[in-house]
Amino acid sequence: MKTLEVKVGNVTIGGDNPIVVQTMCNTHTSDVEASVSQCRRLAAAGAQLIRLTVPSVAQVESLRQIKETLRAEGIDTPLVADVHFSSDIAIAAAEVVEKVRINPGNFHKDHEKAREQFARLVEVCKLNGTAIRIGLNHGSLGDRITNLYGNTPLAMKEAVMEWLNMCIENDFYNVVVSLKASNTFVMVEAYRLLAKEMEESGVVFPLHLGVTEAGNGDGGRIKSAVGISALLSEGIGNTIRVSLTEDPENEIPVAQYLADRYGHKIHSSMVSLTLEGKKAIATYDAPSRERLLLDFSCDFGKRLLDKELDEVELIGCEDADYLVDELLQAARRRFYRPEYIACPGCGRTMYNLEGTFEEVKRRTAHLKGMVIAVMGCIVNGPGEMADADWGYVGEGNGKVSIYKGKSPVLRHVPETEAIDRLLELIEKAED
């Protein structure tokens, strides 16, 4: 799909340009030394854009220091400010970095005021050559949109189109757009709807792809590959971020694989395929387990999502049954374990997210089919848990909120007790 070109510092997204790989720091932006150190490693690992969270006006200055230090060292990787809940912070950050990510669902509480503030942001971006990402998440649509369209892929598309039309009204086209969800089906359908609408309108902005809160390990990689590859295989998508609840350096090889595969630099390692009705039987000759896992996910994820296939069988692999189960779960065709929603963590996270998530997984592994969320903070936490049965959300200051569905049932729980309290609530509800 041919899109407009968007300039982000020395990187161009869209048009005929290759797919751009990006990631996000999980350091506290106020810790300039730690953030610079991580940016160095991410740039060396191949990140073409690096995003940092900016939760306060004070951290705009931290962002300035980070950028100045990197540029003085000859690292010219463009930086992106991730802003939620404050249009004023977005406007301030637009004077510092090459791109600002805003979330339509929480840019400003009042829609008319949001329009005014967005016009101000656009003017600052025009003056400074700053790009904008209209970055909508399924979990933060806002009441006005969900009251009109429900919590659906259609609602996501409609919400984003409002903001893209605002860009056009303000004669501003240096814009990338995303509609992320932790549910691969919702994510793929939302992007398809948006791509179709933009093409029909005649103004096609570049698309940033990602499955948000994908989790970690094999499951996070498979889930990300399923959602992102389904769209890239249709020519939809210009830049990608693989969100893993791990060190962000680990995201880059997975994203690079997807960029290379759909940039036609590499091909699947599958050596044989047999179709028996709606069942596929495949054999691979992959150079590594991770390559097998990713090839398998890309070869069959879209077909499972679109229900062209109902079953897949993997031949000649030691843990074939497990990989098949993970793929079917990622494509939302069969659930053999709990479904986990877990954010990758960022500078807003105030607890050991990776360790906590692993412990929650260990202690809830028996709860087949249950949806459990482990979230770093309130930005996407309560919203992205819309589909979750239970949720664990960091509050900061050593405290946690526990949710049942969309409602908090315990607040200010000490971290040392929070997993126990979560399990007690689940067990009580199951009785």
C-alpha positions as CSV (number, residue, x, y, z in Angstrom):
1,M,0.0,0.0,0.0
2,K,1.6,3.3,-1.2
3,T,1.6,5.9,1.6
4,L,2.8,9.4,2.2
5,E,6.4,9.8,3.3
6,V,7.1,10.9,6.8
7,K,10.4,12.4,7.9
8,V,11.6,11.6,11.4
9,G,15.1,13.1,11.7
10,N,17.3,11.1,9.3
11,V,14.7,8.3,8.9
12,T,11.9,8.3,6.3
13,I,8.8,6.1,7.0
14,G,6.4,5.2,4.2
15,G,6.4,5.6,0.4
16,D,8.8,3.1,-1.2
17,N,11.2,3.1,1.8
18,P,12.0,-0.1,3.7
19,I,10.2,-1.1,6.9
20,V,11.6,0.8,9.8
21,V,12.4,-1.1,13.1
22,Q,11.9,0.7,16.4
23,T,11.7,0.0,20.1
24,M,11.2,1.8,23.4
25,C,13.4,2.4,26.5
26,N,12.2,0.9,29.8
27,T,14.5,3.2,31.8
28,H,13.2,6.2,33.8
29,T,13.7,9.1,31.5
30,S,14.7,11.3,34.5
31,D,17.7,8.9,34.9
32,V,19.6,10.5,32.1
33,E,22.7,8.3,32.4
34,A,20.7,5.0,32.4
35,S,18.6,6.2,29.5
36,V,21.6,7.2,27.4
37,S,23.3,3.9,28.1
38,Q,20.3,2.0,27.0
39,C,19.9,4.1,23.9
40,R,23.5,3.4,23.0
41,R,22.8,-0.4,23.2
42,L,19.5,-0.1,21.3
43,A,21.1,1.9,18.5
44,A,24.0,-0.6,18.2
45,A,21.5,-3.5,18.1
46,G,19.8,-1.9,15.1
47,A,16.9,0.2,16.4
48,Q,16.2,2.9,13.8
49,L,13.9,4.9,16.2
50,I,14.0,4.9,20.0
51,R,11.0,6.0,22.1
52,L,11.1,7.3,25.7
53,T,8.2,8.0,28.0
54,V,7.7,11.6,29.1
55,P,5.3,11.6,32.0
56,S,6.1,15.1,33.3
57,V,7.2,18.5,32.1
58,A,10.4,18.1,34.1
59,Q,11.4,15.1,32.0
60,V,11.2,17.1,28.8
61,E,14.5,18.6,30.0
62,S,15.8,15.1,30.7
63,L,14.9,14.2,27.2
64,R,16.9,17.2,25.9
65,Q,19.9,16.1,27.8
66,I,19.6,12.5,26.5
67,K,19.4,13.8,23.0
68,E,22.4,16.2,23.3
69,T,24.6,13.5,24.9
70,L,23.8,11.0,22.1
71,R,24.3,13.5,19.3
72,A,27.7,14.5,20.9
73,E,28.7,10.9,20.7
74,G,27.7,10.6,17.0
75,I,24.5,8.6,17.7
76,D,21.9,10.2,15.4
77,T,19.1,7.7,15.9
78,P,15.8,9.7,16.1
79,L,14.1,9.9,19.4
80,V,10.4,9.8,20.0
81,A,8.6,11.2,23.1
82,D,5.8,9.0,24.4
83,V,3.1,11.3,26.0
84,H,-0.1,10.5,27.7
85,F,-2.6,12.6,29.7
86,S,-1.0,16.0,28.9
87,S,-1.2,17.9,25.7
88,D,1.1,20.6,27.2
89,I,3.8,18.0,27.6
90,A,3.4,16.9,24.0
91,I,3.8,20.5,22.8
92,A,6.9,21.0,25.0
93,A,8.5,17.7,23.8
94,A,7.8,18.6,20.1
95,E,10.5,21.3,20.4
96,V,13.1,18.7,21.6
97,V,12.8,15.4,19.7
98,E,12.2,14.3,16.2
99,K,8.7,12.7,16.8
100,V,6.0,12.9,19.4
101,R,3.6,10.0,20.1
102,I,0.2,11.1,21.4
103,N,-2.8,8.9,22.3
104,P,-6.2,10.3,21.1
105,G,-7.9,8.6,24.0
106,N,-6.1,10.6,26.6
107,F,-4.7,13.7,24.8
108,H,-7.2,15.9,26.6
109,K,-10.4,15.2,28.5
110,D,-12.5,17.7,26.6
111,H,-12.8,17.0,22.8
112,E,-13.1,20.6,21.8
113,K,-10.1,21.6,23.9
114,A,-8.2,18.6,22.5
115,R,-8.8,20.0,19.0
116,E,-7.4,23.4,20.1
117,Q,-4.4,21.9,21.7
118,F,-3.7,19.6,18.7
119,A,-3.7,22.7,16.5
120,R,-1.1,24.2,18.8
121,L,1.0,21.0,18.7
122,V,0.9,20.9,14.9
123,E,2.2,24.5,14.7
124,V,5.1,23.6,17.0
125,C,5.8,20.5,14.9
126,K,5.8,22.5,11.7
127,L,8.3,25.0,13.2
128,N,10.7,22.3,14.4
129,G,10.3,19.6,11.7
130,T,8.8,17.2,14.2
131,A,6.7,14.2,13.2
132,I,3.6,13.0,15.1
133,R,2.4,9.5,15.7
134,I,-1.4,9.3,16.3
135,G,-1.0,6.2,18.6
136,L,-4.3,4.8,19.6
137,N,-4.6,1.8,21.9
138,H,-7.7,-0.5,22.0
139,G,-7.8,0.0,25.8
140,S,-7.9,3.8,25.8
141,L,-10.6,4.7,23.2
142,G,-12.4,7.0,25.6
143,D,-16.1,7.1,26.5
144,R,-17.3,9.3,23.7
145,I,-16.1,6.9,21.0
146,T,-17.1,3.6,22.8
147,N,-20.6,5.1,23.4
148,L,-20.9,5.6,19.7
149,Y,-19.2,2.4,18.3
150,G,-18.6,0.1,21.2
151,N,-15.2,-1.3,22.1
152,T,-14.6,-2.6,18.6
153,P,-12.1,-2.5,15.7
154,L,-14.6,-0.1,14.0
155,A,-14.4,2.2,17.0
156,M,-10.6,2.2,16.7
157,K,-10.7,3.1,13.1
158,E,-13.3,5.9,13.6
159,A,-11.4,7.4,16.5
160,V,-8.2,7.5,14.4
161,M,-9.9,8.9,11.4
162,E,-11.2,11.9,13.4
163,W,-7.6,12.8,14.3
164,L,-6.2,12.2,10.8
165,N,-8.9,14.5,9.5
166,M,-7.7,17.1,12.1
167,C,-4.2,16.7,10.6
168,I,-5.6,17.4,7.1
169,E,-7.6,20.4,8.4
170,N,-4.3,21.8,9.8
171,D,-2.4,21.0,6.6
172,F,-0.1,18.7,8.5
173,Y,1.0,15.4,6.9
174,N,4.2,14.4,8.7
175,V,2.1,11.9,10.6
176,V,2.3,8.1,11.3
177,V,-0.7,6.3,12.8
178,S,-1.2,3.1,14.9
179,L,-4.1,1.1,16.3
180,K,-2.7,-1.4,18.7
181,A,-4.4,-4.1,20.7
182,S,-3.3,-7.1,22.7
183,N,-6.0,-9.2,20.9
184,T,-4.5,-10.1,17.5
185,F,-7.9,-10.4,15.8
186,V,-8.9,-7.0,17.0
187,M,-5.6,-5.5,16.0
188,V,-5.6,-6.9,12.5
189,E,-9.2,-6.0,11.8
190,A,-8.7,-2.4,13.0
191,Y,-5.7,-1.9,10.7
192,R,-7.5,-3.4,7.7
193,L,-10.5,-1.1,8.2
194,L,-8.2,2.0,8.5
195,A,-6.1,1.0,5.5
196,K,-9.3,0.7,3.4
197,E,-10.8,4.0,4.6
198,M,-7.5,5.9,4.0
199,E,-7.2,4.5,0.5
200,E,-10.8,5.4,-0.3
201,S,-10.2,9.0,1.1
202,G,-7.1,9.4,-1.1
203,V,-4.8,10.3,1.8
204,V,-2.8,7.3,3.1
205,F,-0.6,7.9,6.1
206,P,2.1,5.5,7.0
207,L,1.2,2.8,9.5
208,H,3.1,1.8,12.7
209,L,2.3,-1.9,13.5
210,G,2.4,-3.7,16.8
211,V,0.6,-6.1,19.1
212,T,0.6,-4.3,22.4
213,E,1.1,-6.0,25.7
214,A,2.2,-9.2,23.9
215,G,4.0,-10.7,26.9
216,N,7.4,-12.4,26.8
217,G,9.2,-15.5,25.7
218,D,7.9,-17.7,23.0
219,G,4.3,-16.6,23.5
220,G,5.2,-12.9,23.1
221,R,7.2,-13.5,19.9
222,I,4.6,-15.8,18.3
223,K,1.7,-13.4,19.2
224,S,3.6,-10.4,17.8
225,A,4.6,-12.3,14.6
226,V,1.1,-13.5,14.0
227,G,-0.5,-10.0,14.2
228,I,2.3,-8.0,12.4
229,S,2.9,-10.6,9.7
230,A,-0.8,-10.8,8.8
231,L,-0.8,-7.2,7.9
232,L,2.7,-7.0,6.3
233,S,1.8,-9.9,4.0
234,E,-1.1,-7.7,2.7
235,G,1.2,-4.7,2.1
236,I,0.0,-2.9,5.2
237,G,2.6,-1.4,7.5
238,N,5.7,0.8,7.3
239,T,7.3,0.7,10.7
240,I,7.1,-1.9,13.5
241,R,7.7,-2.4,17.1
242,V,7.6,-5.8,18.8
243,S,6.5,-5.2,22.4
244,L,8.1,-7.8,24.8
245,T,8.1,-7.8,28.6
246,E,11.9,-8.2,28.4
247,D,14.9,-6.1,27.8
248,P,14.0,-3.9,24.8
249,E,17.2,-5.1,23.0
250,N,15.4,-8.5,22.7
251,E,12.7,-6.9,20.6
252,I,14.9,-5.8,17.8
253,P,15.9,-9.2,16.3
254,V,12.3,-10.2,16.1
255,A,11.3,-6.9,14.4
256,Q,14.2,-7.1,12.1
257,Y,13.2,-10.6,11.0
258,L,9.7,-9.3,10.1
259,A,11.2,-6.3,8.3
260,D,13.6,-8.5,6.3
261,R,11.0,-11.2,5.5
262,Y,8.4,-8.7,4.2
263,G,11.1,-6.6,2.6
264,H,11.9,-9.8,0.6
265,K,15.4,-10.2,2.0
266,I,14.8,-13.6,3.5
267,H,12.3,-16.5,3.0
268,S,10.6,-19.1,5.1
269,S,12.7,-22.2,6.0
270,M,9.7,-24.4,5.4
271,V,10.7,-27.4,3.2
272,S,7.4,-29.2,2.7
273,L,3.7,-28.5,3.1
274,T,0.7,-30.8,2.9
275,L,-2.9,-29.6,3.0
276,E,-5.6,-32.0,4.2
277,G,-8.8,-30.0,4.0
278,K,-8.4,-27.1,6.5
279,K,-5.4,-28.7,8.2
280,A,-1.8,-27.9,7.2
281,I,1.2,-30.2,7.9
282,A,4.6,-28.6,7.6
283,T,8.3,-29.5,7.9
284,Y,11.0,-26.9,8.3
285,D,14.8,-26.8,7.9
286,A,15.5,-23.7,10.1
287,P,18.9,-22.5,11.3
288,S,17.7,-22.0,14.8
289,R,14.7,-22.6,17.1
290,E,13.8,-18.9,17.1
291,R,13.9,-18.8,13.3
292,L,11.6,-21.9,13.2
293,L,9.2,-20.3,15.7
294,L,9.0,-17.1,13.6
295,D,8.7,-18.8,10.2
296,F,6.0,-21.0,11.5
297,S,4.1,-18.1,13.0
298,C,4.3,-16.0,9.8
299,D,3.5,-18.9,7.5
300,F,0.3,-19.9,9.3
301,G,-0.8,-17.1,11.7
302,K,-2.7,-15.2,9.1
303,R,-4.4,-18.3,7.7
304,L,-5.6,-19.2,11.2
305,L,-6.7,-15.7,12.0
306,D,-8.7,-15.6,8.8
307,K,-10.1,-19.1,9.4
308,E,-8.6,-20.4,6.1
309,L,-7.1,-23.2,8.3
310,D,-8.4,-24.8,11.5
311,E,-5.4,-27.0,12.4
312,V,-1.7,-27.1,11.8
313,E,0.8,-29.9,12.4
314,L,4.5,-29.4,12.8
315,I,6.8,-32.3,11.8
316,G,10.3,-33.1,13.0
317,C,10.5,-30.6,15.9
318,E,11.2,-31.6,19.5
319,D,8.5,-29.3,21.0
320,A,6.2,-29.3,18.0
321,D,2.9,-29.8,20.0
322,Y,3.8,-26.9,22.3
323,L,4.6,-24.5,19.4
324,V,1.3,-25.5,17.7
325,D,-0.6,-24.8,20.9
326,E,1.1,-21.4,21.2
327,L,0.3,-20.5,17.6
328,L,-3.4,-21.5,17.9
329,Q,-3.6,-19.4,21.1
330,A,-1.9,-16.4,19.5
331,A,-4.4,-16.6,16.6
332,R,-7.2,-17.0,19.1
333,R,-8.4,-20.3,17.7
334,R,-7.8,-22.5,20.7
335,F,-6.8,-21.7,24.3
336,Y,-4.7,-24.3,26.1
337,R,-3.4,-22.1,28.9
338,P,-4.3,-18.7,30.4
339,E,-4.2,-15.8,28.1
340,Y,-1.7,-13.2,29.4
341,I,-1.8,-9.5,28.7
342,A,1.5,-7.9,29.8
343,C,3.0,-4.6,28.8
344,P,6.7,-4.3,28.0
345,G,7.4,-1.7,30.7
346,C,8.7,1.8,30.3
347,G,9.8,4.8,32.4
348,R,6.4,4.9,34.0
349,T,6.8,1.4,35.5
350,M,7.6,1.5,39.2
351,Y,8.2,-2.1,40.0
352,N,9.9,-5.3,38.8
353,L,7.5,-6.0,36.0
354,E,9.5,-8.8,34.3
355,G,10.0,-10.7,37.5
356,T,6.4,-10.2,38.7
357,F,5.0,-11.3,35.3
358,E,7.1,-14.5,35.4
359,E,5.8,-15.3,39.0
360,V,2.2,-14.6,38.0
361,K,2.5,-16.9,35.0
362,R,4.1,-19.6,37.2
363,R,1.3,-19.5,39.8
364,T,-1.6,-19.2,37.4
365,A,-0.5,-21.7,34.7
366,H,-3.3,-24.1,35.7
367,L,-6.1,-21.6,34.9
368,K,-6.7,-22.6,31.3
369,G,-8.7,-20.1,29.3
370,M,-8.6,-17.3,31.9
371,V,-7.4,-13.9,30.8
372,I,-4.9,-12.3,33.3
373,A,-3.3,-8.9,32.8
374,V,0.0,-7.7,34.4
375,M,0.4,-4.0,33.7
376,G,3.2,-1.5,34.6
377,C,1.0,1.5,35.2
378,I,-2.4,3.1,34.7
379,V,-1.8,4.5,31.3
380,N,-2.9,1.4,29.3
381,G,-3.5,-0.8,32.3
382,P,-7.3,-0.6,33.1
383,G,-8.1,0.0,29.4
384,E,-6.1,-2.9,27.9
385,M,-7.6,-5.1,30.6
386,A,-11.1,-4.6,29.1
387,D,-11.0,-8.3,28.0
388,A,-9.2,-9.6,31.1
389,D,-10.8,-11.6,33.8
390,W,-8.3,-10.3,36.4
391,G,-5.6,-7.7,36.4
392,Y,-2.5,-6.6,38.4
393,V,-1.6,-3.0,37.9
394,G,1.3,-1.2,39.4
395,E,0.5,2.0,41.3
396,G,4.0,3.0,42.3
397,N,5.4,3.4,45.8
398,G,5.4,-0.3,46.3
399,K,1.6,-0.6,45.9
400,V,-0.6,-2.5,43.4
401,S,-4.3,-2.4,42.3
402,I,-6.1,-5.7,41.6
403,Y,-8.9,-5.6,39.1
404,K,-11.8,-8.0,38.3
405,G,-12.7,-7.2,34.8
406,K,-12.8,-3.4,34.4
407,S,-13.3,-2.7,38.1
408,P,-10.7,-2.4,40.8
409,V,-11.5,-4.7,43.7
410,L,-8.4,-4.0,45.9
411,R,-6.3,-0.9,45.9
412,H,-3.0,0.0,47.5
413,V,-2.0,-3.6,48.1
414,P,1.7,-4.0,49.1
415,E,3.7,-5.6,46.2
416,T,4.9,-8.3,48.6
417,E,1.3,-9.5,49.1
418,A,-0.3,-8.6,45.8
419,I,0.1,-12.0,44.0
420,D,-1.2,-13.8,47.0
421,R,-4.2,-11.5,47.1
422,L,-4.8,-12.0,43.4
423,L,-4.8,-15.8,43.8
424,E,-7.1,-15.7,46.8
425,L,-9.6,-13.6,44.8
426,I,-9.5,-15.9,41.8
427,E,-9.9,-19.0,44.0
428,K,-12.8,-17.4,45.9
429,A,-14.5,-16.5,42.6
430,E,-14.0,-20.0,41.3
431,D,-15.6,-21.7,44.3
